[in-house]
Amino acid sequence: MTAKVAFITGGSRGLGRDMALAIAKKGLNVVLTFQSNQDKANEVVAEIETLGQKAIALSLDVTNPSSFPETIKQIQTVMTSSFGSDKIDYLVNNAGIGAYAPFSETTEAQFDKMYHIHFKGVALLTQELLPVMNDGGGIVNISSGLTRFAIGGYAAYAAMKGAVETLSKYMAKELGERKIRVNVVAPGAIETDFGGGAVRDNKELNAFIASMTALGRVGLPDDIGSVVAFLCTEDAKWVNAQRIEVSGGQMI
């Protein structure tokens, strides 16, 4: 029996890397995309292969929708030779970056970048991948705890994540006829290199967030990957159109 396949954007580092590994541990093969760091992506592929699953990594710029059709054709070609199938079962829209600026000082360029990466890119890539998705699978859109609670400086980023959460409900409604589930995973503050690694490296910020979190610490990447992996299995077959916050109880 051919293993199911998960497609993860931004899978070479941070949360995406952990998602890829956690999904592979569930017995799925993995397609992961990266923007520029081929070496890091290859390292994740090698780690997945040590787990007994197959993986491929290809470059994808989520801000360039005109490149999607050709890139997906390339991915399908490699999938056919590597996996024996050119179809995917799960899509994880994870690629992203932060933008820190007070609302009054956020530039048009920053708004545009957040829009292209976190909303337009997610919507158009998903559209492009739907024809190569098997029925009965799932889509996981990565959002943020910042759509529920506000921390100054993240207005543009959080607004686009809020838009993705609304889009996800419509996707779940309209893709239900294909039995494709669509859910949102919203991480709280996590120790990664996101946003310049501030949560990880700034001891004062880390301690402040921990003090505002019910479980008393800041999140780690493997706190998120296992939840995304669960949604990429049949164990989550009746979970649909949900926003699942994974924050340890931050700012409740």
C-alpha positions as CSV (number, residue, x, y, z in Angstrom):
1,M,0.0,0.0,0.0
2,T,1.4,3.4,-1.0
3,A,2.0,5.8,1.9
4,K,-0.1,8.9,2.0
5,V,1.7,12.2,1.2
6,A,1.8,15.5,3.0
7,F,2.9,18.7,1.3
8,I,4.4,21.3,3.7
9,T,5.4,24.8,2.7
10,G,8.4,26.3,4.6
11,G,9.4,22.9,5.8
12,S,13.2,23.4,6.1
13,R,13.4,25.1,9.5
14,G,11.5,26.1,12.6
15,L,8.0,24.9,13.0
16,G,7.8,23.6,9.5
17,R,10.8,21.3,10.1
18,D,9.2,19.8,13.2
19,M,5.8,19.4,11.4
20,A,7.6,17.5,8.6
21,L,9.3,15.1,11.1
22,A,6.2,14.6,13.2
23,I,4.1,13.8,10.0
24,A,6.8,11.4,8.8
25,K,6.6,9.6,12.2
26,K,2.9,9.0,11.4
27,G,3.9,7.0,8.3
28,L,3.5,9.6,5.6
29,N,5.8,10.6,2.9
30,V,6.6,14.3,2.8
31,V,7.0,17.0,0.1
32,L,8.6,20.1,1.7
33,T,9.3,23.4,0.2
34,F,11.8,26.0,1.0
35,Q,12.6,29.5,-0.3
36,S,16.3,29.5,-0.5
37,N,18.1,27.3,2.0
38,Q,18.6,24.0,0.0
39,D,21.1,22.6,2.6
40,K,18.7,22.9,5.5
41,A,15.9,21.4,3.4
42,N,18.2,18.5,2.5
43,E,18.9,17.9,6.1
44,V,15.2,17.5,6.9
45,V,14.8,15.1,4.0
46,A,17.7,13.0,5.4
47,E,16.1,13.0,8.8
48,I,12.8,11.8,7.4
49,E,14.5,9.1,5.5
50,T,16.1,7.8,8.7
51,L,12.6,7.4,10.0
52,G,11.8,5.1,7.2
53,Q,9.7,7.5,5.1
54,K,10.4,9.1,1.7
55,A,10.8,12.9,1.3
56,I,11.6,15.4,-1.4
57,A,12.4,19.1,-1.1
58,L,11.9,21.7,-3.8
59,S,12.2,25.5,-3.9
60,L,8.9,27.5,-3.9
61,D,8.4,31.2,-3.6
62,V,4.9,31.6,-2.1
63,T,4.9,35.3,-3.1
64,N,5.1,34.4,-6.8
65,P,1.8,32.8,-7.8
66,S,2.8,32.8,-11.5
67,S,5.4,30.2,-10.7
68,F,3.0,27.8,-9.0
69,P,1.8,25.8,-12.1
70,E,5.3,25.0,-13.3
71,T,6.7,24.3,-9.8
72,I,3.8,21.9,-9.1
73,K,4.5,20.1,-12.4
74,Q,8.1,19.7,-11.3
75,I,7.0,18.5,-7.9
76,Q,4.6,15.9,-9.5
77,T,7.4,14.6,-11.7
78,V,9.7,14.1,-8.8
79,M,6.9,12.6,-6.7
80,T,6.2,10.1,-9.4
81,S,9.7,8.8,-9.5
82,S,10.2,9.0,-5.7
83,F,6.8,8.0,-4.3
84,G,5.2,6.2,-7.2
85,S,2.3,8.7,-7.2
86,D,1.8,12.3,-8.3
87,K,-1.0,13.0,-5.8
88,I,-1.0,14.5,-2.3
89,D,-3.3,13.8,0.6
90,Y,-2.6,16.7,3.0
91,L,-1.5,20.3,2.6
92,V,0.1,22.3,5.4
93,N,0.3,26.0,4.6
94,N,3.1,26.9,7.0
95,A,5.5,29.2,5.1
96,G,5.7,32.6,6.7
97,I,7.7,35.4,8.2
98,G,6.9,38.1,10.8
99,A,6.7,41.8,10.5
100,Y,7.2,43.9,13.7
101,A,6.1,47.5,13.6
102,P,3.6,49.7,15.4
103,F,0.4,50.0,13.3
104,S,0.9,53.7,12.8
105,E,4.4,53.0,11.4
106,T,3.7,49.9,9.3
107,T,4.6,50.7,5.7
108,E,2.8,49.8,2.5
109,A,5.6,47.5,1.6
110,Q,5.2,45.6,4.9
111,F,1.4,45.3,4.4
112,D,2.0,44.0,0.9
113,K,4.6,41.5,2.0
114,M,2.3,40.1,4.8
115,Y,-0.6,39.9,2.3
116,H,1.4,38.1,-0.4
117,I,2.9,35.6,2.0
118,H,0.2,34.9,4.5
119,F,-3.0,35.3,2.6
120,K,-2.8,35.6,-1.2
121,G,0.0,32.9,-1.4
122,V,-2.0,30.5,0.8
123,A,-5.2,31.0,-1.2
124,L,-3.7,30.7,-4.6
125,L,-1.3,27.9,-3.8
126,T,-4.2,25.9,-2.3
127,Q,-6.3,26.5,-5.5
128,E,-3.4,25.3,-7.6
129,L,-2.9,22.2,-5.6
130,L,-6.6,21.1,-5.3
131,P,-6.5,19.2,-8.6
132,V,-3.6,17.1,-7.4
133,M,-5.1,16.4,-4.0
134,N,-6.9,13.1,-3.3
135,D,-10.4,13.3,-1.9
136,G,-10.7,12.5,1.8
137,G,-7.5,14.3,2.9
138,G,-7.0,17.6,4.7
139,I,-5.6,21.1,4.7
140,V,-4.0,22.7,7.7
141,N,-3.5,26.5,7.6
142,I,-1.1,27.9,10.2
143,S,-2.3,31.0,11.9
144,S,-1.3,32.6,15.2
145,G,-2.4,33.1,18.8
146,L,-2.2,36.8,17.8
147,T,-5.6,36.6,16.2
148,R,-7.1,36.1,19.6
149,F,-4.9,38.3,21.8
150,A,-3.1,41.5,20.8
151,I,0.5,42.3,21.4
152,G,1.6,45.6,20.0
153,G,3.6,45.6,16.8
154,Y,2.0,42.7,15.0
155,A,-1.0,44.3,13.4
156,A,-0.2,43.6,9.8
157,Y,0.9,40.0,10.4
158,A,-2.1,39.2,12.7
159,A,-4.6,40.8,10.3
160,M,-3.5,38.5,7.5
161,K,-3.7,35.5,9.8
162,G,-7.2,36.5,10.8
163,A,-8.1,36.6,7.1
164,V,-6.7,33.1,6.6
165,E,-8.9,31.9,9.5
166,T,-12.0,33.2,7.8
167,L,-10.9,31.8,4.5
168,S,-10.4,28.4,6.1
169,K,-14.1,28.2,7.1
170,Y,-15.1,28.8,3.6
171,M,-12.7,26.3,2.3
172,A,-14.0,23.7,4.7
173,K,-17.6,24.4,3.6
174,E,-16.9,24.2,-0.1
175,L,-14.4,21.3,-0.1
176,G,-16.7,19.2,2.1
177,E,-18.2,17.5,-0.9
178,R,-14.7,16.1,-1.6
179,K,-14.4,15.1,2.1
180,I,-11.4,17.4,2.4
181,R,-11.2,18.7,5.9
182,V,-9.8,22.2,6.5
183,N,-8.5,23.3,9.9
184,V,-6.4,26.0,11.5
185,V,-3.6,25.5,13.9
186,A,-2.7,28.8,15.8
187,P,0.6,28.6,17.7
188,G,1.3,30.8,20.6
189,A,4.8,32.2,21.2
190,I,7.4,29.6,20.2
191,E,11.2,29.5,20.6
192,T,12.3,29.5,17.0
193,D,14.2,31.9,14.7
194,F,10.9,33.5,13.7
195,G,10.9,37.3,14.0
196,G,14.7,37.3,14.5
197,G,14.5,34.7,17.3
198,A,13.2,37.3,19.8
199,V,11.1,34.8,21.8
200,R,14.0,32.3,22.0
201,D,16.9,34.7,22.6
202,N,15.4,37.6,24.6
203,K,15.4,36.4,28.2
204,E,13.1,39.2,29.4
205,L,10.6,38.6,26.7
206,N,10.7,34.8,27.2
207,A,10.1,35.2,30.9
208,F,7.3,37.6,30.4
209,I,5.5,35.3,28.0
210,A,6.0,32.4,30.3
211,S,4.5,34.4,33.2
212,M,1.4,35.0,31.0
213,T,1.0,31.3,30.0
214,A,-1.0,28.9,32.2
215,L,1.5,26.1,31.7
216,G,4.3,28.4,32.8
217,R,6.7,28.3,29.8
218,V,7.1,29.4,26.3
219,G,6.3,26.9,23.5
220,L,8.8,24.7,21.7
221,P,8.6,23.6,18.0
222,D,7.7,20.0,19.0
223,D,4.6,21.4,20.8
224,I,3.2,22.3,17.4
225,G,4.3,19.6,15.0
226,S,2.5,16.8,16.8
227,V,-0.8,18.6,16.6
228,V,-0.4,19.3,12.9
229,A,0.6,15.6,12.4
230,F,-2.6,14.5,14.2
231,L,-4.7,16.5,11.7
232,C,-2.9,14.7,8.9
233,T,-4.2,11.3,10.0
234,E,-7.5,9.4,10.0
235,D,-7.6,9.9,13.8
236,A,-8.8,13.5,13.0
237,K,-11.4,12.4,10.5
238,W,-14.3,14.3,12.2
239,V,-12.3,17.5,13.0
240,N,-13.2,20.1,10.5
241,A,-13.5,23.9,10.2
242,Q,-11.8,24.3,13.6
243,R,-9.3,26.8,15.0
244,I,-7.0,24.9,17.3
245,E,-4.8,27.2,19.4
246,V,-1.6,25.5,20.7
247,S,-0.3,28.0,23.1
248,G,-0.2,26.4,26.6
249,G,-2.9,28.7,27.7
250,Q,-1.2,32.0,26.7
251,M,-3.0,35.1,27.9
252,I,-6.2,33.5,29.0
